Amino acid sequence: MGSVVISLDAELGWGFHHERPLPAARIRDARSAWTDLLGLFDEYEIPATWAVVGHLFLEDCAGGHTNHPAGSQCCVDAPAGIPRDDAWFANGLVDQVADADADHELASHGFSHVHFAHERMNRDLAESECAAAAETLAPYGTEPRSFVFPVNEVGYRELLAEHGFACYRGSAPADRGPVEKLWNGLRTRNSPPIVRPAVDEYGLVNVPASLYLFCFEGLVRRIIEGVHDDPIVDAVRLGIEALRETDGVLHLWLHPHNVVDEHDRERMKRVLATVDRARRETDVTVETMGDVARRVRNDEPASKPSIV
């Protein structure tokens, strides 16, 4: 039997730093969704890996983000309609994760969400991002440390290892276009990839993604749900069925800002209920990325991650 991992990319304003004006409503919704999701995880007693942008751990900052794409004073500005602190600082939300009943893992999503393939990214900036990310996690005693690359752009892995990280969320199989998504959603007979995490050449465990829980949105989602059940819930169910035949991992992920209305919250409730039912009725387990890293580093030599 395999396991389910759920990871969240918690960003608030940092996830939108490239947008002007900043989407105040999305940031406000992300704060509400963060708390709502914690409630759902507690309800089902499901631990998750919360990959939080490092700057959100801070209580204040005077700016000075050298070479940052959003400008060196980006965190000084207040988005229209919401307080500055609610955009650039967690303002209590990180402690809610740490204090939740579910035994969540606090992980890093970079320090200021500059992705590692950005035109301004270089080794010095990557070094700064990794060092600051590790420093912000240190007071929480997180060990081993997990990392989720901003916008899933994997790079500078050697720096992660140097700064004490143990694992990262690797790239999912190539994304499909909307026509193929629609076709597979209507058929609902394809399981998401079940992955086998493995140790890379830097001693890091690559825990590849299986399924983005909000990849079916907009027109595609409306069309499919008009004739069928929610394709994401179906995909999770099929993935769990596949886990019964393997010892691989079904790695689900999302952002808090994906959960913007009751429709989205209902999807998450159904996903968690499906995972909970499998855990109670079968040998399928729930792990964090850190749990996977501990298990794989103890049991496996260096190898390439694979798809089951």
C-alpha positions in Angstrom: 0.0 0.0 0.0 1.1 3.5 -0.8 0.7 6.9 0.8 -1.0 10.3 0.2 0.9 13.6 0.6 -0.8 17.0 0.5 1.4 20.1 0.1 0.3 23.7 0.0 2.0 26.7 -1.4 1.2 29.5 1.1 2.2 32.8 -0.5 -0.3 35.7 0.2 1.0 38.8 -1.5 4.3 37.2 -2.6 2.5 34.9 -5.0 1.3 38.0 -6.9 4.3 40.3 -6.6 4.7 40.4 -10.4 1.2 41.9 -10.8 0.3 45.6 -10.7 -1.9 46.5 -9.1 -1.7 43.8 -6.5 -5.0 41.7 -6.5 -6.2 42.8 -3.0 -9.3 40.6 -3.2 -7.2 37.4 -4.0 -4.8 38.2 -1.1 -7.7 38.8 1.3 -9.4 35.5 0.2 -6.1 33.7 0.6 -5.9 34.7 4.3 -9.5 33.5 4.9 -8.9 30.3 3.0 -5.7 29.6 5.0 -7.8 29.5 8.2 -10.6 27.5 6.6 -8.3 24.9 5.2 -6.7 24.5 8.7 -10.2 23.8 10.0 -10.8 21.1 7.4 -7.5 19.4 8.0 -8.3 19.4 11.7 -11.7 18.0 11.1 -10.3 15.0 9.2 -7.1 14.8 11.3 -5.0 15.0 8.1 -1.5 16.5 8.3 -0.1 18.4 5.4 3.1 20.1 4.3 2.6 23.8 4.5 5.3 25.4 2.3 5.3 29.0 3.4 7.1 31.9 1.8 9.9 32.8 4.3 9.1 36.5 4.4 5.7 35.7 5.9 7.4 34.4 9.1 8.7 37.9 9.7 7.0 40.5 11.9 8.3 43.5 10.0 10.8 44.5 7.2 12.2 47.8 6.1 12.6 46.6 2.5 15.9 46.4 0.7 15.2 43.3 -1.3 18.1 43.6 -3.7 17.4 42.7 -7.3 13.9 41.5 -6.5 11.6 41.7 -9.6 9.0 43.6 -7.6 11.5 46.2 -6.5 13.7 46.6 -3.5 10.9 48.3 -1.4 8.1 45.9 -2.5 7.0 44.9 1.0 6.7 48.5 2.1 3.7 49.2 -0.1 0.2 48.4 1.0 -2.1 46.9 -1.7 -5.3 48.9 -2.2 -7.9 47.9 0.3 -5.9 45.7 2.7 -3.3 46.4 5.3 0.4 46.1 4.3 0.9 43.5 7.0 -1.8 41.3 5.6 -0.1 41.1 2.2 3.6 40.7 3.1 3.5 39.0 6.5 1.6 36.0 7.8 0.4 38.1 10.8 -0.4 35.0 13.0 -1.2 32.5 10.3 2.1 30.6 10.6 1.5 30.1 14.3 -2.0 28.7 13.4 -0.3 26.0 11.3 2.2 25.2 14.1 -0.5 25.0 16.7 -3.1 23.1 14.7 -4.4 19.8 16.0 -3.3 18.1 12.8 0.4 17.4 12.9 1.4 19.7 10.0 4.9 20.1 8.6 6.1 23.7 8.2 8.2 23.9 5.0 9.7 26.6 2.8 8.4 28.1 -0.4 11.5 30.2 -0.9 12.1 33.5 1.0 10.4 36.0 -1.3 9.0 33.8 -4.1 11.5 34.7 -6.8 11.4 31.6 -9.0 14.7 29.9 -9.7 14.5 30.3 -13.5 13.7 34.0 -13.4 15.8 36.3 -15.6 17.1 38.1 -12.5 17.9 34.9 -10.7 21.6 34.1 -10.3 23.7 32.1 -7.9 24.0 34.9 -5.4 20.3 35.6 -5.3 19.6 31.9 -5.0 22.1 31.6 -2.1 20.4 34.5 -0.4 16.9 33.0 -0.9 17.9 29.6 0.4 19.8 30.9 3.4 17.0 33.3 4.5 14.4 30.5 3.9 16.3 28.1 6.2 16.8 30.9 8.8 13.0 31.6 9.0 12.2 27.9 9.6 14.9 27.5 12.3 12.8 28.7 15.3 10.2 26.1 14.6 12.6 23.2 14.9 11.6 21.8 11.5 13.7 18.8 10.8 14.1 17.6 8.1 13.4 20.6 6.1 11.2 20.4 3.0 11.2 22.9 0.1 8.7 23.7 -2.6 10.2 25.7 -5.5 8.3 28.9 -6.4 6.2 28.3 -9.5 7.7 24.8 -9.5 10.9 25.9 -11.2 13.4 23.4 -9.9 17.0 24.8 -9.7 20.1 25.3 -7.5 19.4 22.1 -5.7 23.0 22.0 -4.4 22.2 25.2 -2.4 19.2 23.6 -0.8 21.4 20.7 0.4 24.1 23.2 1.7 21.4 25.0 3.8 20.1 21.8 5.5 17.0 21.0 3.4 16.3 17.4 3.0 13.7 17.2 0.2 11.8 19.1 -2.4 8.6 18.8 -4.5 9.8 17.7 -7.9 8.0 18.5 -11.2 4.8 16.7 -12.1 4.6 14.9 -15.4 4.1 17.2 -18.4 0.9 19.3 -18.2 -1.8 18.4 -20.7 -3.7 20.9 -22.8 -7.4 21.8 -22.2 -8.7 19.4 -24.8 -7.0 16.4 -23.3 -7.9 17.6 -19.8 -11.6 17.7 -20.9 -11.4 14.3 -22.5 -9.7 12.6 -19.6 -12.1 14.4 -17.2 -15.1 13.1 -19.0 -13.8 9.6 -19.0 -12.6 9.8 -15.4 -10.8 6.5 -15.8 -7.2 7.7 -15.6 -5.4 7.8 -12.3 -3.0 10.7 -11.6 0.6 9.5 -11.6 1.7 7.5 -8.6 5.3 8.6 -8.0 8.3 6.9 -6.3 10.4 9.5 -4.5 14.1 9.0 -4.7 17.4 10.5 -3.5 19.1 12.7 -6.0 22.8 13.4 -6.6 22.8 16.1 -3.8 21.3 13.8 -1.2 17.9 15.4 -1.4 14.8 13.4 -1.8 12.7 14.4 -4.8 9.0 14.0 -3.9 7.4 14.7 -7.3 3.9 16.1 -7.6 1.0 13.9 -8.8 -1.9 16.3 -9.1 -2.7 20.0 -8.8 -6.1 20.0 -7.2 -7.2 23.2 -9.1 -6.0 22.4 -12.6 -9.6 22.0 -13.8 -10.9 25.5 -13.6 -12.9 28.0 -15.6 -14.6 26.8 -18.8 -13.2 23.3 -18.6 -14.4 22.8 -15.1 -17.9 24.1 -15.9 -18.3 21.9 -18.9 -17.2 18.7 -17.1 -19.2 19.4 -14.0 -22.2 20.0 -16.2 -22.2 16.4 -17.3 -20.2 14.6 -14.6 -19.0 14.7 -11.1 -16.1 16.9 -10.0 -13.1 15.5 -12.1 -10.6 16.3 -9.4 -12.5 14.3 -6.7 -12.8 11.5 -9.2 -9.0 11.7 -10.0 -8.2 11.5 -6.3 -10.4 8.5 -5.9 -8.7 6.8 -8.8 -5.3 7.7 -7.5 -6.1 6.1 -4.1 -7.4 2.9 -5.9 -4.0 2.8 -7.7 -2.2 3.1 -4.4 -3.7 -0.2 -3.3 -1.5 -1.9 -5.9 1.8 -0.1 -5.1 3.9 1.4 -2.4 4.2 4.7 -4.3 3.0 8.2 -3.4 0.0 10.2 -4.5 1.2 13.8 -4.0 -1.6 16.3 -4.2 -1.0 20.1 -4.0 -2.7 23.5 -4.0 -2.5 27.1 -2.9 -4.8 28.5 -0.2 -5.7 31.2 -2.7 -7.3 28.6 -4.9 -10.1 28.2 -2.3 -12.2 31.3 -3.0 -15.8 30.2 -2.6 -18.0 27.5 -1.2 -17.7 25.5 -4.4 -13.9 25.2 -3.9 -14.3 24.5 -0.2 -16.7 21.7 -1.0 -14.0 20.2 -3.4 -11.4 20.2 -0.6 -13.9 18.7 1.9 -14.6 15.9 -0.5 -10.9 15.3 -1.3 -10.0 15.1 2.4 -13.0 12.9 3.1 -11.9 10.5 0.3 -8.3 10.4 1.8 -9.6 9.9 5.3 -11.9 7.0 4.2 -9.0 5.3 2.5 -6.8 5.6 5.5 -9.5 4.1 7.8 -10.6 1.3 5.5 -7.3 0.3 3.8 -3.6 0.3 4.5 -3.1 3.6 2.6 -1.3 6.1 4.9 -1.0 9.9 5.0 2.5 11.4 5.1 4.1 14.8 4.9 7.0 15.5 2.6 9.3 15.3 5.6 7.9 11.8 6.5 8.6 10.7 3.0 12.2 12.1 3.1 12.9 10.2 6.4 11.6 7.0 5.0 13.3 7.2 1.6 16.7 8.3 2.9 16.7 5.4 5.3 15.8 2.8 2.7 17.0 3.8 -0.7 20.3 4.5 -2.5 20.6 7.5 -4.9 18.4 6.9 -7.9 16.0 8.7 -10.2 12.4 9.3 -9.2 9.9 7.4 -11.3 6.3 7.1 -12.1 4.5 3.9 -11.1 
